């Protein structure tokens, strides 16, 4: 069935950790198929502790039964209803195009949120070790940005509900991009790389 023919309200995006060995993801796919769940798209987004991390967009069937049937070596990291899984190359091209068309902190923030499928975010400038909000869709992300600024590395926050990521960009750094999801759906290294690439473009424009 073509994805265009499906109603998006029945799509679910899963972020899963599977054994990083040949056939590991195939076992997961067979478990879904046994419960009538169709896989619409898969993207491998990283590796961690002998596990492969994948985003899997699914539709239909008894998803809850399929997830309960998984062996304990398969980990469900996150689940989002009404999800989507755009091609990462096209998503990056769209984000860069939007920033080139209207270079500004607000455009950077909008592009960053869309690029990683976040719900909210903020862009901060760094001046003499202080953070200045340049654009934001919500308050309350300063702690994530401060961690990224202090360590000069990506800062991952997993509160009781939700997931947040702060990404420093440039020498100093000059910018910190923070994105957040309302539901727990942990950010991964591939998303850090994409935000840093977008941020480096922004430094040449704004």
Long-range contacts (C-beta under 8 A, 24 or more apart in sequence): 1-38, 3-40, 3-41, 6-40, 6-59, 8-82, 8-84, 9-81, 9-82, 10-59, 10-60, 11-40, 11-57, 11-58, 11-59, 11-81, 11-82, 11-83, 11-84, 12-57, 12-58, 12-59, 12-63, 12-79, 12-80, 12-81, 12-82, 12-83, 13-55, 13-56, 13-57, 13-58, 13-79, 13-80, 13-83, 13-84, 13-85, 13-117, 14-55, 14-56, 14-57, 14-58, 14-76, 14-78, 14-79, 15-53, 15-54, 15-55, 15-56, 15-76, 15-77, 15-78, 15-79, 15-185, 15-186, 15-188, 16-53, 16-54, 16-56, 16-74, 16-75, 16-76, 16-77, 17-48, 17-51, 17-52, 17-53, 17-74, 17-75, 17-77, 18-51, 18-52, 18-54, 18-73, 18-74, 19-50, 19-51, 19-52, 19-73, 19-74, 20-47, 20-50, 20-51, 20-52, 24-52, 25-52, 25-54, 27-71, 27-74, 28-56, 28-70, 28-74, 31-66, 31-69, 31-70, 32-56, 32-58, 32-61, 32-63, 32-66, 34-66, 34-69, 35-61, 35-62, 35-63, 35-65, 35-66, 35-69, 36-60, 36-61, 36-62, 37-61, 37-62, 37-63, 37-66, 40-85, 41-85, 42-85, 43-85, 43-88, 45-188, 45-189, 45-190, 45-191, 46-188, 46-189, 46-190, 51-75, 53-77, 53-188, 55-85, 56-85, 57-83, 57-84, 57-85, 77-185, 77-186, 78-163, 78-183, 78-184, 78-185, 78-186, 79-183, 79-185, 80-117, 80-181, 80-183, 80-185, 83-117, 84-117, 88-190, 88-194, 91-115, 91-194, 92-194, 92-197, 92-198, 95-198, 96-198, 96-201, 99-198, 99-201, 99-202, 99-205, 100-201, 100-205, 103-202, 103-205, 103-206, 104-135, 104-206, 105-134, 105-135, 105-206, 106-135, 108-135, 108-177, 108-198, 108-199, 108-202, 108-206, 109-135, 109-136, 109-137, 109-177, 111-198, 112-177, 112-179, 112-195, 112-198, 112-199, 113-137, 113-179, 115-194, 115-195, 115-198, 116-165, 116-179, 116-187, 116-191, 116-194, 116-195, 117-181, 118-179, 118-180, 118-181, 119-180, 119-181, 119-182, 120-179, 120-180, 120-182, 121-177, 121-178, 121-179, 121-180, 122-177, 122-178, 123-175, 123-176, 123-177, 123-178, 124-149, 124-175, 124-176, 124-178, 125-174, 125-175, 126-172, 126-173, 126-174, 126-175, 126-176, 131-176, 134-175, 138-180, 141-166, 141-178, 141-180, 144-178, 144-180, 145-176, 145-178, 148-173, 148-176, 148-178, 149-173, 149-176, 154-189, 154-192, 156-186, 156-187, 158-184, 158-186, 163-187, 165-191, 165-192, 165-195, 167-192, 167-195, 167-196, 167-199, 169-195, 169-196, 169-199, 169-200, 169-202, 169-203, 170-199, 170-200, 170-203, 174-203, 175-199, 175-202, 175-203
